[in-house]
Amino acid sequence: MGARSGIQMRRALLASIALALAGCVVGPDYVAPETETPDLWRMQLTRGLAEGQAELQTWWKTLDDPTLTSLIERATEGSLDIRLALGRIDEAASRRGIFRGEWFPSMSSVTGYQRARISDNVIQLPGTLPLGTNNFYDVGLGGSWEIDLFGRIRRSVEAATAELDASVEDYRDTLVILYAQVGLTYVDIRTLQERIRFNEQNIANQRGTLTLVRERNRAGLVGDLDVRQAEQNLGRTEALLPFLRQSYVQAVNRLGVLLGLVPSSLHAELAVEGAVPVPPPEVLVGLPRELLRQRPDVRASERLLAAQTARIGVATADLYPRLTILGSFAFQATDVANWTSWGSRAFSIGPKVIWNIFDGGRIRSNIRVQDALTDQAVTQYQQSVLEALEDAESSMIAFVEEQNRRDALQRSATAASQAVELVTTLYRTGLTNFQNVLDTERSLFERQDELAQSRGQVTQNLITVYRALGGGWSP
């Protein structure tokens, strides 16, 4: 009774030691880095920007354009970029499953038959097969189970989990980029339609001027120089039209690909001209500290840092012994009739300890490698934070200043239009020369074209603001 009690005590002690060792996880525990961000944006928020809870998840609805909303919804369903991002999440989840599987015993079944002859010229040991030709039947189970003494498996799972989180953030970043690309391309299409419309209007006006000059030339009121100058001015305006049409077709093709469609799929739908979406009177942009929570690329960088920190523990665990429990159970016989009898059973069980006591410094060098990679990951995270703040600040100032530029161009285009009407009247009555007509017509076309581009750029800059703030998903 006393002997049995002593054995039980020793077993309990060994079990306690194993549990204590199992709780020993080497390597640093990850702590998310603290990053200082300004309390307010560096630039003064004016002209359409205001601090407050930003409408980021469905920012395109602030532009109040049903076609754009429809395109965004179809992009969500059909984009190949989104499909790739989801595939990477599946890959990362499966990869984590590989590491999680190491927590559990590994077991395999073995079934075999072998016919072999033992040489007559060998020494026959007790318990071995008899000399001559023999059959050998074997069926059983074998397994092993690594006890995670120092957290190698736990750190591996921790790293894989963080990488899975990073792949989810990459998917969210894909949404942010995709929605911005769809919005930017759609605005580009509407802008090109407006530029083409202005171009065709100016071509019609300049053809009317050329007709007028030719009539006055035939009447002997003006020389051939005025005719040649009018032809030159018209040709210059007409030369831009093919480029605009080419750019328009390319933009529509690009939008189709973004939606996962054949490039030409959207031409019929977008052939109906529409206005460039107009930004709302006020856009809420939140505060700088909210940016780090909203930007998926910053969040992914932080998760990759967590994964790399865990790999230090994986490398450090190689300094310590690795304990594996091995076991097997089988039925073995040389006669098929006795194959499954209880007397044919064979089994083994026991621990195996592997401890790399000399490796030429490879393990410690690997630990230093993981330390260096972690330092790089910290730097990369800090860089992503700074770039996010820069991106947001730069996009905001671009949005504000482009509105000022658009307003100036609007005034200039209005004045140019009035100037064309005045100078044409004066030219008809012979009170001004044709050079003034050329200058005002050329100026009108340039101002209208620049105005159309600026209108589109204002909206595109707002989309860039939303992209810089991480718009397109909700935390």
C-alpha positions as CSV (number, residue, x, y, z in Angstrom):
1,M,0.0,0.0,0.0
2,G,2.9,2.3,0.9
3,A,4.7,1.5,-2.4
4,R,1.6,2.2,-4.4
5,S,1.1,5.5,-2.5
6,G,4.6,6.5,-3.3
7,I,4.2,5.8,-7.0
8,Q,1.0,7.9,-7.1
9,M,2.8,10.8,-5.3
10,R,5.7,10.7,-7.8
11,R,3.2,10.6,-10.7
12,A,1.4,13.6,-9.2
13,L,4.7,15.5,-8.8
14,L,5.7,14.8,-12.4
15,A,2.3,15.9,-13.6
16,S,2.6,19.2,-11.6
17,I,6.1,19.8,-13.0
18,A,4.8,19.2,-16.5
19,L,1.9,21.6,-16.0
20,A,4.2,24.2,-14.6
21,L,6.6,23.9,-17.5
22,A,3.7,24.0,-20.0
23,G,2.8,27.4,-18.6
24,C,6.3,28.7,-19.3
25,V,6.2,30.7,-22.5
26,V,9.6,32.1,-23.6
27,G,10.0,35.2,-25.7
28,P,8.5,38.7,-25.2
29,D,4.8,39.2,-24.7
30,Y,3.5,41.6,-27.3
31,V,2.4,45.1,-26.2
32,A,0.8,47.3,-28.9
33,P,3.1,50.4,-29.5
34,E,1.9,53.7,-28.3
35,T,1.9,56.3,-31.0
36,E,1.6,60.0,-30.5
37,T,-0.8,61.8,-32.8
38,P,-1.7,65.5,-32.8
39,D,-5.0,66.5,-31.1
40,L,-6.1,68.5,-34.1
41,W,-5.2,68.6,-37.8
42,R,-2.3,70.9,-38.6
43,M,-4.1,72.8,-41.3
44,Q,-7.1,75.0,-40.4
45,L,-10.3,73.1,-41.5
46,T,-12.1,75.5,-43.7
47,R,-14.1,75.6,-46.9
48,G,-16.2,72.5,-46.6
49,L,-14.2,70.6,-44.0
50,A,-15.2,70.3,-40.3
51,E,-14.3,68.1,-37.3
52,G,-16.9,65.6,-36.2
53,Q,-18.0,62.0,-36.7
54,A,-17.0,61.3,-40.2
55,E,-19.4,59.5,-42.6
56,L,-16.8,57.0,-43.8
57,Q,-18.4,53.6,-44.2
58,T,-20.6,54.7,-47.2
59,W,-18.9,57.9,-48.1
60,W,-20.1,57.8,-51.7
61,K,-23.7,58.4,-50.6
62,T,-22.7,61.9,-49.6
63,L,-22.2,62.7,-53.3
64,D,-25.9,61.8,-54.0
65,D,-25.3,60.1,-57.3
66,P,-27.4,56.9,-57.8
67,T,-25.1,55.7,-60.6
68,L,-22.0,55.9,-58.5
69,T,-23.8,54.1,-55.6
70,S,-24.8,51.3,-58.0
71,L,-21.3,51.0,-59.4
72,I,-19.9,50.7,-55.8
73,E,-22.4,47.9,-55.0
74,R,-21.5,46.0,-58.1
75,A,-17.8,46.4,-57.5
76,T,-18.3,44.8,-54.0
77,E,-19.9,41.8,-55.7
78,G,-17.7,41.4,-58.7
79,S,-14.3,42.8,-58.0
80,L,-11.5,40.3,-58.5
81,D,-9.3,42.2,-56.1
82,I,-11.8,41.5,-53.4
83,R,-11.9,37.9,-54.4
84,L,-8.1,37.7,-54.1
85,A,-8.2,39.4,-50.7
86,L,-10.8,36.9,-49.4
87,G,-8.7,34.1,-50.8
88,R,-5.7,35.3,-48.8
89,I,-7.8,35.3,-45.6
90,D,-8.7,31.7,-46.3
91,E,-5.0,30.9,-46.8
92,A,-4.0,32.6,-43.6
93,A,-6.8,30.8,-41.6
94,S,-5.7,27.5,-43.0
95,R,-2.1,28.3,-42.2
96,R,-3.0,29.0,-38.6
97,G,-4.8,25.6,-38.6
98,I,-1.5,23.9,-39.3
99,F,0.1,25.5,-36.3
100,R,-2.9,24.9,-34.1
101,G,-2.8,21.2,-35.1
102,E,0.6,20.8,-33.3
103,W,-1.2,21.3,-30.0
104,F,-2.9,17.9,-30.4
105,P,-1.5,14.3,-30.7
106,S,-0.6,13.0,-34.1
107,M,-1.8,9.5,-34.8
108,S,-1.5,7.2,-37.8
109,S,-2.5,3.7,-38.5
110,V,-0.2,1.1,-40.0
111,T,-1.3,-2.1,-41.8
112,G,1.3,-4.2,-43.6
113,Y,2.2,-7.6,-44.9
114,Q,5.8,-8.7,-45.5
115,R,7.3,-12.0,-46.7
116,A,11.0,-12.2,-46.0
117,R,13.7,-14.9,-45.7
118,I,16.2,-14.9,-42.9
119,S,19.7,-15.9,-43.9
120,D,20.8,-19.3,-42.6
121,N,24.2,-17.7,-41.9
122,V,23.2,-15.3,-39.2
123,I,23.2,-15.8,-35.5
124,Q,19.6,-16.5,-34.4
125,L,18.7,-14.4,-31.3
126,P,16.0,-15.4,-28.9
127,G,12.6,-13.9,-29.7
128,T,13.5,-13.2,-33.4
129,L,11.8,-14.8,-36.5
130,P,12.9,-18.3,-37.3
131,L,15.4,-18.9,-40.1
132,G,14.1,-19.4,-43.6
133,T,11.1,-17.7,-45.3
134,N,8.5,-16.2,-43.1
135,N,5.3,-14.1,-43.4
136,F,4.9,-11.1,-41.2
137,Y,1.4,-9.5,-40.6
138,D,1.2,-6.1,-38.8
139,V,-1.8,-3.8,-38.0
140,G,-1.8,-1.1,-35.4
141,L,-1.7,2.6,-34.4
142,G,1.2,4.8,-33.7
143,G,1.3,8.4,-32.4
144,S,3.2,11.2,-30.9
145,W,2.4,14.2,-28.8
146,E,4.7,17.2,-28.3
147,I,4.2,18.8,-24.9
148,D,4.6,22.5,-25.4
149,L,6.9,23.0,-22.5
150,F,8.3,26.4,-23.4
151,G,5.6,27.8,-25.7
152,R,7.0,27.1,-29.1
153,I,3.6,26.0,-30.4
154,R,1.8,28.7,-28.5
155,R,4.0,31.4,-30.0
156,S,3.6,29.9,-33.5
157,V,-0.2,30.0,-33.2
158,E,0.1,33.6,-31.8
159,A,2.1,34.6,-34.9
160,A,-0.3,32.9,-37.3
161,T,-3.3,34.5,-35.6
162,A,-1.8,37.9,-36.0
163,E,-1.0,37.2,-39.6
164,L,-4.6,36.2,-40.1
165,D,-5.7,39.5,-38.5
166,A,-3.4,41.3,-40.9
167,S,-4.9,39.5,-43.9
168,V,-8.3,40.7,-42.8
169,E,-7.0,44.3,-42.6
170,D,-5.5,43.9,-46.1
171,Y,-9.0,42.9,-47.3
172,R,-10.4,46.1,-45.7
173,D,-7.7,48.1,-47.3
174,T,-8.6,46.5,-50.6
175,L,-12.2,47.8,-50.1
176,V,-10.9,51.3,-49.3
177,I,-8.7,51.4,-52.4
178,L,-11.3,49.8,-54.7
179,Y,-14.1,52.1,-53.7
180,A,-11.9,55.1,-54.2
181,Q,-10.7,53.9,-57.6
182,V,-14.3,53.3,-58.7
183,G,-15.2,56.8,-57.5
184,L,-12.2,58.5,-59.1
185,T,-12.7,56.7,-62.4
186,Y,-16.4,57.5,-62.5
187,V,-15.8,61.2,-61.8
188,D,-13.1,61.1,-64.5
189,I,-15.7,59.8,-67.0
190,R,-18.2,62.5,-66.1
191,T,-15.4,65.1,-66.3
192,L,-14.4,63.9,-69.8
193,Q,-18.0,64.0,-70.9
194,E,-18.2,67.6,-69.9
195,R,-14.9,68.5,-71.5
196,I,-16.0,66.8,-74.7
197,R,-19.2,68.8,-74.6
198,F,-17.3,72.1,-74.1
199,N,-14.9,71.1,-76.9
200,E,-17.8,70.4,-79.3
201,Q,-19.5,73.7,-78.4
202,N,-16.3,75.6,-79.1
203,I,-15.7,73.8,-82.4
204,A,-19.2,74.8,-83.5
205,N,-18.6,78.4,-82.5
206,Q,-15.2,78.6,-84.2
207,R,-16.7,77.0,-87.4
208,G,-19.2,79.8,-87.3
209,T,-16.4,82.3,-86.9
210,L,-14.6,80.8,-89.9
211,T,-17.7,81.0,-92.0
212,L,-18.0,84.7,-91.1
213,V,-14.4,85.4,-91.9
214,R,-14.6,83.7,-95.3
215,E,-17.7,85.7,-96.2
216,R,-16.0,88.9,-95.2
217,N,-12.9,87.8,-97.2
218,R,-15.0,87.2,-100.3
219,A,-16.5,90.6,-99.8
220,G,-13.0,92.1,-99.8
221,L,-13.3,93.4,-96.2
222,V,-10.5,91.3,-94.8
223,G,-7.4,89.6,-96.1
224,D,-6.5,85.9,-96.4
225,L,-4.5,86.1,-93.2
226,D,-7.7,86.3,-91.2
227,V,-9.0,83.1,-92.9
228,R,-5.8,81.2,-92.2
229,Q,-5.8,82.3,-88.6
230,A,-9.4,81.2,-88.2
231,E,-8.6,77.8,-89.7
232,Q,-5.6,77.4,-87.4
233,N,-7.6,78.2,-84.3
234,L,-10.3,75.7,-85.3
235,G,-7.8,73.0,-86.1
236,R,-6.2,73.4,-82.7
237,T,-9.5,73.0,-81.0
238,E,-10.5,70.0,-83.1
239,A,-7.2,68.3,-82.4
240,L,-8.0,67.9,-78.7
241,L,-11.3,66.1,-79.4
242,P,-9.8,62.7,-80.4
243,F,-7.6,62.6,-77.3
244,L,-10.6,63.3,-75.1
245,R,-12.7,60.6,-76.7
246,Q,-9.8,58.2,-76.4
247,S,-9.4,59.0,-72.7
248,Y,-13.1,58.6,-72.2
249,V,-13.2,55.1,-73.7
250,Q,-10.1,54.1,-71.6
251,A,-11.8,55.3,-68.4
252,V,-15.0,53.4,-69.1
253,N,-13.0,50.3,-69.9
254,R,-11.0,50.7,-66.7
255,L,-14.2,51.0,-64.6
256,G,-15.5,47.8,-66.2
257,V,-12.4,45.9,-65.1
258,L,-12.7,47.3,-61.5
259,L,-16.2,45.8,-61.4
260,G,-14.9,42.4,-62.6
261,L,-16.6,42.9,-66.0
262,V,-15.5,42.8,-69.6
263,P,-14.0,46.2,-70.3
264,S,-16.7,47.3,-72.8
265,S,-19.6,46.3,-70.5
266,L,-20.4,49.8,-69.2
267,H,-20.3,51.8,-72.4
268,A,-24.0,51.7,-73.1
269,E,-24.9,52.5,-69.5
270,L,-22.5,55.5,-69.2
271,A,-23.2,56.8,-72.7
272,V,-26.0,58.8,-71.1
273,E,-24.2,61.9,-70.0
274,G,-24.5,62.9,-66.3
275,A,-23.1,65.8,-64.3
276,V,-20.0,65.5,-62.2
277,P,-21.0,64.6,-58.6
278,V,-21.0,67.7,-56.4
279,P,-19.5,67.5,-52.8
280,P,-21.8,68.2,-49.9
281,P,-21.6,71.7,-48.4
282,E,-19.8,70.3,-45.3
283,V,-17.6,67.2,-44.9
284,L,-16.8,65.8,-41.5
285,V,-13.3,64.4,-41.2
286,G,-12.9,63.4,-37.6
287,L,-9.8,63.8,-35.5
288,P,-6.2,62.6,-36.1
289,R,-6.3,60.0,-33.3
290,E,-9.3,58.3,-35.0
291,L,-7.2,57.9,-38.2
292,L,-5.1,55.0,-36.7
293,R,-8.2,53.1,-35.8
294,Q,-9.8,53.6,-39.2
295,R,-6.9,53.1,-41.6
296,P,-6.6,49.3,-42.5
297,D,-3.0,49.6,-43.7
298,V,-1.9,51.0,-40.3
299,R,-3.9,48.3,-38.5
300,A,-2.3,45.6,-40.8
301,S,1.2,47.0,-40.0
302,E,0.4,46.7,-36.3
303,R,-0.7,43.1,-36.7
304,L,2.4,42.2,-38.6
305,L,4.4,43.6,-35.8
306,A,2.6,41.4,-33.3
307,A,3.3,38.4,-35.5
308,Q,6.9,39.2,-35.7
309,T,7.2,39.7,-32.0
310,A,5.7,36.2,-31.5
311,R,8.4,34.7,-33.8
312,I,11.1,35.7,-31.3
313,G,9.4,33.3,-28.8
314,V,9.4,30.6,-31.5
315,A,13.1,31.0,-32.1
316,T,13.9,31.2,-28.4
317,A,12.1,28.0,-27.6
318,D,14.7,26.1,-29.7
319,L,17.2,26.8,-26.9
320,Y,15.2,24.5,-24.5
321,P,14.4,20.8,-24.6
322,R,11.5,19.5,-26.6
323,L,9.5,16.7,-25.0
324,T,7.5,14.3,-27.1
325,I,5.3,11.4,-25.9
326,L,5.6,8.4,-28.2
327,G,3.3,5.4,-28.3
328,S,2.2,2.6,-30.4
329,F,-0.2,-0.4,-30.3
330,A,-0.3,-3.2,-32.8
331,F,-1.1,-6.8,-33.6
332,Q,1.8,-8.6,-35.1
333,A,2.1,-12.3,-36.2
334,T,3.8,-14.6,-38.7
335,D,0.6,-16.6,-39.1
336,V,-2.5,-15.0,-40.3
337,A,-4.6,-17.2,-38.1
338,N,-3.1,-15.7,-35.0
339,W,-3.0,-12.1,-36.4
340,T,-5.7,-10.7,-34.3
341,S,-5.4,-12.8,-31.2
342,W,-4.7,-11.1,-27.9
343,G,-1.3,-12.8,-27.7
344,S,-0.2,-11.0,-30.9
345,R,-0.5,-7.6,-29.3
346,A,2.6,-5.3,-29.1
347,F,2.8,-1.9,-27.7
348,S,5.2,0.8,-26.6
349,I,4.9,4.1,-24.8
350,G,7.4,6.6,-23.4
351,P,8.8,10.1,-23.5
352,K,11.5,11.4,-25.8
353,V,13.5,14.5,-25.0
354,I,15.4,16.3,-27.7
355,W,17.8,19.1,-26.6
356,N,20.0,20.8,-29.1
357,I,23.1,21.3,-26.9
358,F,25.4,22.4,-29.7
359,D,24.5,23.9,-33.0
360,G,27.3,26.2,-33.8
361,G,25.3,29.3,-32.7
362,R,22.6,28.9,-35.2
363,I,19.7,29.2,-32.7
364,R,21.0,32.3,-31.1
365,S,21.7,33.8,-34.5
366,N,18.1,33.1,-35.5
367,I,16.9,34.8,-32.3
368,R,19.0,37.9,-33.2
369,V,17.5,37.7,-36.8
370,Q,14.0,37.8,-35.3
371,D,14.9,40.6,-33.0
372,A,16.2,42.6,-36.0
373,L,13.0,41.9,-38.0
374,T,10.9,43.0,-35.1
375,D,12.8,46.3,-34.9
376,Q,12.2,46.7,-38.6
377,A,8.5,46.0,-38.1
378,V,8.3,48.7,-35.4
379,T,9.9,51.1,-37.8
380,Q,7.5,50.1,-40.5
381,Y,4.6,50.7,-38.2
382,Q,5.8,54.1,-37.2
383,Q,6.3,54.9,-40.9
384,S,2.8,53.8,-41.8
385,V,1.4,56.1,-39.1
386,L,3.3,59.1,-40.4
387,E,2.4,58.4,-44.0
388,A,-1.3,58.1,-43.0
389,L,-1.2,61.5,-41.3
390,E,0.6,63.0,-44.2
391,D,-1.9,61.5,-46.7
392,A,-4.8,62.9,-44.8
393,E,-3.4,66.4,-44.3
394,S,-2.3,66.6,-48.0
395,S,-5.6,65.4,-49.3
396,M,-7.5,67.9,-47.2
397,I,-5.5,70.9,-48.3
398,A,-5.8,69.8,-51.9
399,F,-9.6,69.6,-51.5
400,V,-9.8,73.1,-50.0
401,E,-7.5,74.8,-52.5
402,E,-9.0,73.2,-55.5
403,Q,-12.3,74.7,-54.6
404,N,-10.7,78.1,-54.6
405,R,-9.2,77.4,-58.0
406,R,-12.5,76.2,-59.4
407,D,-14.2,79.4,-58.3
408,A,-11.6,81.6,-59.9
409,L,-11.9,79.6,-63.1
410,Q,-15.6,80.0,-63.0
411,R,-15.3,83.7,-62.9
412,S,-12.7,83.6,-65.7
413,A,-14.8,81.4,-67.9
414,T,-17.9,83.6,-67.4
415,A,-15.9,86.7,-68.4
416,A,-14.3,84.9,-71.4
417,S,-17.8,84.0,-72.6
418,Q,-19.0,87.5,-72.4
419,A,-15.8,88.8,-74.1
420,V,-16.4,86.5,-77.1
421,E,-19.9,87.8,-77.6
422,L,-18.6,91.4,-77.4
423,V,-15.6,91.0,-79.6
424,T,-17.6,89.1,-82.3
425,T,-20.1,92.0,-82.4
426,L,-17.3,94.5,-82.7
427,Y,-15.6,92.4,-85.5
428,R,-18.9,92.2,-87.5
429,T,-19.1,96.0,-87.4
430,G,-15.4,96.4,-88.2
431,L,-14.6,98.1,-84.9
432,T,-11.8,95.6,-83.9
433,N,-9.3,93.4,-85.7
434,F,-9.5,89.6,-86.0
435,Q,-6.6,89.0,-83.6
436,N,-8.9,90.0,-80.7
437,V,-11.5,87.5,-81.9
438,L,-8.9,84.7,-82.0
439,D,-7.5,85.5,-78.5
440,T,-10.9,85.6,-76.8
441,E,-12.1,82.4,-78.5
442,R,-9.0,80.6,-77.6
443,S,-9.2,81.9,-74.0
444,L,-12.8,80.9,-73.7
445,F,-12.0,77.3,-74.8
446,E,-9.1,77.0,-72.4
447,R,-11.0,78.4,-69.4
448,Q,-14.0,76.2,-70.0
449,D,-11.7,73.1,-70.4
450,E,-9.8,74.0,-67.2
451,L,-13.1,74.7,-65.4
452,A,-14.5,71.2,-66.3
453,Q,-11.2,69.6,-65.1
454,S,-11.3,71.6,-61.9
455,R,-14.9,70.6,-61.1
456,G,-14.0,67.0,-61.5
457,Q,-10.8,67.5,-59.5
458,V,-12.6,69.0,-56.5
459,T,-14.8,65.9,-56.3
460,Q,-11.8,63.6,-56.9
461,N,-9.9,65.4,-54.1
462,L,-12.8,64.8,-51.8
463,I,-12.7,61.1,-52.7
464,T,-9.0,61.1,-51.9
465,V,-9.8,62.6,-48.5
466,Y,-12.2,59.7,-47.8
467,R,-9.6,57.2,-49.0
468,A,-6.9,58.9,-46.8
469,L,-9.2,58.6,-43.8
470,G,-9.8,54.9,-44.5
471,G,-13.3,55.2,-45.7
472,G,-15.2,52.3,-47.1
473,W,-15.6,50.0,-44.0
474,S,-16.6,50.3,-40.4
475,P,-14.5,49.3,-37.4
